[in-house]
Amino acid sequence: MQTYSLFFTIIILTCFGLTALYGFYHDLRILKQLRAPRNYANTLLDWVEQPFSSFRQARDAWLGVNIHRLAIFLPGAVGLYLLATRPLLGTGTSGSGSNLAGLLSVMILSGCAAGMGLFWGQAAFGPLTELMAGRSHSAISDEGLLKGGRLFPWATFCQFSLNDERTAIKLWSAHFKGAVAFTLMPPPDRIPAVESILLRHLPPAGLSSPGALEHFRFSTFMVALLIGSAAISFLILDSLAVTPAIALLFGLIYLLALLGSRIILLGIYGGLARPATIA
């Protein structure tokens, strides 16, 4: 029985590992596609940005995104611990009914582990994905900001600001007060032109720039998700057998990924983005 349990554990962990690697590959491919140059219609100005450190240029957004990644990473790590340290039940050979139950248990565990691995890989390799995705193309039109094949209307933003070195431009969300919707880093010779266009549509931050507490509202939401993720994960760890525990941990990871994307797409961008017109 122990031999069968070890064999099936290896299969399940392999499913987790393979989908984690696929999650990294998938996100890297998608992000490269989103950053690729496009021939947008009716652009006033476009540019290509070199990869930059979000930790240095947009620390509040960097903090919120990585706290969310940690909230997804944690239940995945708990799932790995369960699979690696607890024997699987019902995988013996004591009878046809037992065999059928064991096979069903392994199928459920393999599917849930594969789903967990996908999201876990996306979260764990997220910072590496951003670094490897290469240069990013951006453009501006009279309608709004163009990025990743989508148009973000000016109503998405409430104001803009430049850092002290005048190398980075932040566009502040109109729907999630204190949150940065985008950080732009055009080439230095394009900064004055970008600022001039922005002034036609958005007020500069000036004295109305969000305060220190408002800067971290987005991070605070993500901390709440992290605390909930940790509490539920350790409750599952202490109280359930392997199969129901892995199933619930997969459900938790899926819910966290969904909530995080909803907060970003609807909370920060207001659900206003739409496909851009390509010339």
NORFEN-V889623 format. One line per field, one symbol per residue. ss: DSSP state (@ for helix, = for strand, . for the rest). Layout:
BEGIN
ss: ???
END
This chain:
BEGIN
ss: .@@@@@@@@@@@@@@@@@@@@@@@@@@@@@@@@@@....=..=======....@@@@.@@@@@@@@@@@@@@@@@@@@@@@@@@@..........@@@@@@@@@@@@@@@@@@@@@@@@@@@@@.@@@@@@@...======..====..====@@@======......=====......=====...@@@@@@@@@@@@@@.==.@@@...@@@@.@@@@@@@@@@@@@@@@@@@@@@@..@@@@@@@@@@@@@@@@@@@@@@@@@@@.....==..=.
END
